[in-house]
Amino acid sequence: MTTTLRPDGPEAGLPDGGRTRRWQVCVNGRAVGSVVTSDSRYDSFRIGRIEALEITEGLRRGRGTVAALAAEEVLRGWGCTRVEISVPVESAAGQALAVALGYTETSHKLAKKLAELPPAAPGLTLRPIGEDEFRGWLDGINEDYRAHLVRVGMTQRQAVERVAVDDARLLPAGHRTPGMVLNRLLAHGEPVGSLWLALGDRRQPDGRPRGWVMNLEVAPERRGHGYGRELMLAAERQCLAAGVRDIGLNVYVANEVARRLYASLGYRPARRDFAKPL
């Protein structure tokens, strides 16, 4: 039997200049499932994504594997040199398929439902990150972001390009970007860390609003004193003040310290992210 992909509608453009398309997974011409491919374009490379892979017939016949490989070929044809996927944490089959096809796990997406919280600890305050310090703050967190991208398989040039595109997309108006909350944490008046929280148009699948912790940073010489926990609690308080009762974040698999902190605060894995070169 032959497994192929058949277009299930036209290509659609994406805001970043990429494209997306839905496909039917067919066996001998009969539809047995579906999959979506999309890509993001950077100056010198493209990254592809495989999403919503679903096999409705013949689950134990390797059709998911063949469909994923066919989707990779589509992305190669689009000029992609890397592919990324995100698998629900409850999908053991999806995670096993990713590992079998040579994907490397890169990060976890975590989620939490919020309840009322006590006030901040005495001596701790938040203040907005102002124009005079915005560029230095962003350069600092981007240095860590670029290093992570290189660790998970991107070249230095690709990492620089991806960070630049992400900055332009997420912070088009810098520290004044609507829906983005940028704060310093002060301990008795001294800066000890920072928080970047998105409170814009992020939504749950059912349409409910969701806050997203974009970045949390504690100064190296201030680590180990509970300031990371206080920053996370500050993010939760800001969500609740805005009427948002769900929050999420992304954590790198290699960051064991952060993963333990989030688990202790009640965050639970929702999706596992994987990637590989094409």
TAMOVEN-V663311 format. One line per field, one symbol per residue. psi: psi as a letter, one per 30 degrees, with the letter a starting at -180 (. if undefined). burial: + if it has 24 or more other C-alpha atoms within 12 Angstrom, else -. Layout:
psi=???
burial=???
//
This chain:
psi=kkklkkkhllkkllfgfallkkkkjkjhfkkgallkkllkkaeglkklkklhkkkfkhfgggeeeeeeeeeeeeeeffgkgkkklkkkffieeeeeeeeeggkkkelkkllkkklkllllkkfklklkkleffeeeeeeeffeeeeeeeeegflleeeeeeeeeeeeeeehfgbfgkkfkjjkkkkjhfkkfalkjkkhcgkllfgfklklkjekkkkkefglgggfeeeeeeeeeeeeefggkgklllkkkefieeeeeeeefggkkkelkkllll.
burial=--++++-----------++++++++++---++++++++++++--+++++++++++-------++++++++++++++-+++++++++++-----++-++--+-++++++++++-+---------+++-++----+--++--++--++-++--+++---++++++------++--++---+++++++++---+++++++++--+------+++++++++++-------++++++++++++++---++++++++++----++-++--+-+++-++++++++
//
